[in-house]
Amino acid sequence: MNSQILRVCDALATQFQEAQEKNTVRCIEVKVTGEQLVVNKVFQIQEGVKADSQWVSIQSECSTPSLLLFHITATNGPLKWIVVASVCDTLHVRDKMLYASARDCLKQQLGLAYFVGDVHTTDLTTLSYRDLESTMHNTTGPLSDREILLKEEALLERDLSVKTSAMNILPFGMAAECNAELVAFTKETTASRWLSLRLVNEEVVLDKSIAITREDQVNEVADTEAPTFALYRLNHGAPTTFFLYICPEEANVRLKMTYATAKASLLHELQRRGITVDSTVTCFESLASLG
């Protein structure tokens, strides 16, 4: 299992392609069913109804958790799409992570070029149309700190793919304590555990190593005040390993870039050590809002 474990079903792929050709669809509501991303509802563009007015109607008809593909008029080009992840706080951490992975799977499998923005919300009714518009990546004006980070991450993940990277070593040192914990993590493949790592003076150091006894414990042990990497093994019948990059919006841009650069290399190092990452998650807010 990997970050592409969730597959876009044929019906969704067909529906999305037809939407590009006919320009009649305003929004597609997507759900995770088993290991597939499936169509739950389709909202047609209503003649004479503006997009902002239709958004209000769509909000009242969609349920959580879900991923909404919203067709929006971009100021710098033709109609394109915004991904809205609607994931309530009361969901289990596993489900939050699942929908966080689903967002990337959707964009990658349907085509990154179609998407001009994405946003997460724990309460869909509070997300205004203006909020949607503000998530669009402006390709003609100055980029925000987050847009710079997202752009650099996309380039790095393309060029430093874990599967195709020619790099054989981690371009950062690794503290002895951190190395020992990773060795132990590799050997113990069933127990639920949280292992968080930080970069200090170009060295990967251990932040926390904690046995997880209940799912909501993750919200307590995760530090969301500064950029952090974390390995989280969740044993729900079959062990699942998540790699998390927690990056608060208010973090220093240079620090964000350092972590973004290290991310692909660290994933490569984990693979080299025999640690299989089933899903990768990037969180810009609190862990409770993964999605």
N, C-alpha and C positions, 0 to 999 in steps of 0.2 A: 504494500500500500504506500502511496506517496501523495504529494499535493494535488495530483490529478485523479485521485481515487473516485471523486464525484464526477459522474459523466452526464453531459447534457443529453437528454433522451432525443430520439429522432423527431418526435412531435414538436418539441421545443425548438430544435434546430430549424425545422421546416417553417414553423410559425415565425421565427425571427427573420429568416431569409425572405419570406413573403412580405414581412413588414417593411423591409428595405425596398422591395420592388414596387409595392403599392402605396406606401405612405398613408395607410388607413388606420394604423394601430397607435394608440396613445400610450398604453401601458400593458405590460405582461407581468402577472404575479406568478412567481416561481416558488416552489416548495422543494425541500429535500425529502425524497421518498426512498428508503433503503440506501442504495449507493448511486441514485440518479437524481438529476435536477429536472423536475417536471413542470409542465404548465398547470397552474391552478385556475387562473382566470385571465381573460383577455378583454381589455377595454378599448373599444374602437374610438377613433377621433370623431367627436360630435360636431357636425356642421353648425357653424355659427356660435359655438361655445369656445371661449378662449381657454388656453392651456391651464392658466392659473385657476379658473373656475372649475375645470374638470378635475384638477388635482384635489380639490376639496371633496368632491364626490368620491373619488377613488380612495381617499383616506378612510372614509366611513365604511367602505365595502371590503377592505382588505383585512386579513387577520395576521396575528403574529405567532410564531416566527415566519418570516417570508422575505424574499428578495424581489423587489420591484424594478423592472426595466422600464424606465420612464422616457418617452420620446419627447425631447425638448428642442425648441428652436434655438440654435446656437448663433450668437452674433457674428462669429467668425467663420461660418460655413453652413452647410445644409443641416437638416434635422438629424440630430444624433441622440445618444442615449446616456442616461445617468442611472447608476445602480444605487438603489436605496435598500439598505439592510435594516429591516425592522425586527429587532430582537429584544424582547422584554427582559428586565432584570431578574425575573423569577425563574427563568430557565436554568436547567442544570449547566454547569460549566462545560461539560462535554458537548452539549447542544450549541452553546455559544461558540465554541471553537469550531464546530462543524459548519456553522453558517459563516464564520469568518473565512474558513477555507473555501466555502462555496462561492463567495464573492469573487475571489481570484479565478476559480475554475470557470465560472460563467464568462468572465471577460476574455480569458485566454482561449477558450474553446469556441466562443461565438465570434471573436475577432476584436483585438484591442483597439483597432482604429475606429470602431463604431462608438466607443465610449469617451465622453468628455468630462466625466466627473463621477464621484461616488461619495456616499454619505451613510453614516450609521445613526440610528436613533433607537432609543428604548421606548419611545412613545410616538407612534406615527402621527397622531392627531396634533402634536405640537410642532411638527415640521412644516413650516410655511413654504409657499412656492418661491419666495425670495431666498429662503435657505437653500432650496434646490439650485437656483440659478447661481448662488455664490460658490457652489462646489465645482462649477465648470472651470476647466483649465484654460486660461486665456493664452492663446498662442501668439497673440499680437502685442500684448503689453507685458510689463514687468511681472515676473513670477513671484509668488509668495514664498516664504520659507518652506512651507509644507510642499508646495508644488515643485520647488527645487529638489527637495528630498525625494519625492516620489519619482521624479524624472531620473535622478541619479540612481535610485534603487533599481528602476526598470532597466537602465542601461547596464548596471552592474550585474543584475541577475541574468541578463541576456548574454553578456560577455564572460561572466564567471559562473556559468551554470555548473551545478554540482556534478552533473553527469558528463559534461564535456570539457571541464576545466583542465588545462594542462598543468596547473599548479600542483606540486607534490608536497608542499610544506605550508604550514600556517605562517603568514608573514608577520606574526606577533609571537612574543615569547609566551610561555605558559608556566605559571607558578606550580611548584611541586604539589601543594595541597590540592590545587585544581586538577592536576594530572591524576592524582591518586583517586579523587572522587569520580572522575570519568572512567577510570579503570574499574572501579567498583560498580558503577552504573552499567557498564558493559557486561559484567559477570552476573549481576542480579537482574534478571530479565522479567520478573513477574511482579515484584512489589511496587506499589504506587509511590512515586517519589518526585519531589520538586528540587531541581538543581539550578540555581541561578548564578550567572557569571557576569563579570564586569571587565572593562578595559581600564587598566591603571598604568600610566606611563608605558604604553605600547606593550603591555603584558596582560594576558587573560588570567584573571584571579577569581577565586571562589568567593561568592557572596553568601549563599546559603545552601545547605543540603538538609532537606527535611523529609521525613517519612510522612506521606499523606494518608490519613485515616478516614477522611470524609471529603466529599467534593467541594463543599463551600470553604474548606480550609485554605484553598488556593487564594481566595480573595484576601485572606489574612496575611499570608506569607509573601505575596507579591508586592514588591516595592515599585510604585508607579510614579515616584517623584523624580527619577533620573533614568536615563537609558539603561537597559538591562537585557541580557540574553537569558533565556531559561529553557531547560529541558524538563518536560513534565510527562512522566509515564503514568498513565491511568489504566488501572486493571479493572475492566468491566467484563469479566468472562474471558476476554482476550486482551492482552496488553496493547495499548496504543500509545505511541510516543509523539508528543507535540514539541516543536521548536518554536519558542516565542521570542519575538523582538518587541519589547515594550519601549515605546519612544514617546514621552510626553510632548505635547505641542509646544510647551514653553521652554523646552530644553534648548541649549545653545546650538546654533546651526552647525558650527564646526564639529561639535561633539556628535551631532546627529550624523554628519557625513562620515565621521570616523567609524561609527557603528555600522552604517550602511555598507561601507567598504569591507568591514570585517565579517559581515554576515555570511556572504557566499563562501569566504575562505574557511570560516568556522564550520559551516555545514559540510564542506569538503573534508575537513579534518575529522568530523564525527563519522562520516562515511568510511574514511580510512581506518578508523578504530573499530569498525564493525557495528556502529550504532545506527540502526535504521530509523530515520525520521518519517513517520507516517503522514504528518501534516505540518506545514509552517503557517504561523499566524503573526501578523503585524498589528500591534495595537497602539493607537495614538492617544487613547484616553485611558480611563481606569480599566482594570481587568474585568470589572463587572459589566462593561459595555462592549465586550468582544462581540464582533458580528460582522 
